[in-house]
Amino acid sequence: MLRASAQATDTHIDLDALLGNESAANLGIPHGQALLAFTEAFMSGDQHLLASARHSLLEASSPELVVEAAGVAANFQRMVRIADATGIPVDDMSAPGGIAIREALGLAAFASAQHSLQTSH
Amino acid sequence: MFLALKIRVSILTADAPALKSALDNRSDIQSANDSFMSFLSQPGYWWTAAEKIAIAEESRLANRCALCQKKKAALSRGQILGQHPPSPHLGDEVIGIVHQIITDQGRITRTQLDALEADGLSRLAYVELVGVVVCIFSIDEFHRALDLPLPSLPHPRPGNPSRDQPATLEQTSGFVPMIPRSGLMPADQDLWPKGFGANVIRALSGTPDLVRQWKRIAGAFYLQVEEMGNLVQADSRLLNRMQMELIAGRVSAINQCFY
């Protein structure tokens, strides 16, 4: 979806951001580095790191934007667990964009890939 | 050194009023949270209210569970034996799967759920359990992200589970029965827009109210289903879609989410 949203606005981005590369996150994405740092800190479970990253994001943007960022992060903590706990496959494994992203990011190595790879063969 | 740390802590603490004020202006988030807590207090499809709340309580304990940390670190979860601290409302197998959904969801298998079913946990009861776990976890994670106290869990209301289930269920993929994409009955037309029905929306459709709850939370935290086709920027949001998907994609990658 990051790639699709970049294409929708004809923005050049670097998908290495999804691998945690902060300088890549800054390419084309407003506050990209601060948003990625916030996300990394959130996922680390380190509340001190999170407080610091949240403060940096707040200084760079606004409290309202930080609340939205927290919401998106919390939302996707849920989505992955729905998908994996119910074993659902990817809806369309043949979509060219999806194939390219999965190859570029090496997603087939994830344990939950079996839910989709088994059904697509 | 100590003074610098003290100043830093003071700066971070000073963020709280601004964030609280911003959150106070998001009545949709408050409403979604309140709606879920009210839902949690009522008997469900397959669980009593006390059991649903116990599932939510176990969700909150999962990340501090020493047994689950050992299982997560093990090459094979089965190598680590042990029991969780008991709950008055839930068996150890149920506590175990609740904790695993939080701590090690990528290694949940069909074989494991078949064994749970043989022990009495029906697939639809499991679907409802998953729905309760993921909704409370999402709400709690939102509060953690903003360093806010977790909302109190409600008191259970009396009553038995309804044991209602949708008239049209199929299990063609995944671990659980789902309503077919084009199989919505009149009472469930609100679950997904015509022609949409992505698997992640249908996954909990064996217990339709759980789809409604997670959609309401998702609509407040992320986007309404109807807004998801807008890849530029929703009118209701400051974050543009690329910013949202950067966060979403990184959370999913760290969670090793293939879907």
Interface residues (C-beta under 8 A of the other chain):
Chain A: M1 L2 A4 S5 A6 Q7 A8 T9 T11 I13 A17 L18 L19 G20 A25 G28 I29 P30 H31 G32 L35 L36 F38 T39 E40 F42 M43 G45 Q47 L50 A51 S52 R54 H55 L58 S61 S62 P63 E64 L65 V66 V67 E68 A69 A70 G71 V72 A73 A74 N75 F76 Q77 R78 M79 V80 R81 I82 A83 D84 A85 T86 G87 I88 P89 V90 D91 R102 L105 L107 A108 F110 A111 S112 A113 H115 S116 T119
Chain B: R8 I11 L12 D15 A18 L19 S21 A22 L23 N25 R26 I29 N63 I101 I102 Q105 G106 R107 I108 R110 V127 V130 V133 V134 C135 F137 S138 I139 E141 F142 R144 A145 L146 D147 S173 G174 F175 V176 A198 N199 V200 R202 A203 L204 W214 I217 A218 A220 F221 Y222 L231 V232 R237 L238 L239 N240 R241 M242 Q243 M244 E245 L246 I247 A248 G249 R250 V251 S252 A253 I254 N255 Q256 C257 F258 Y259
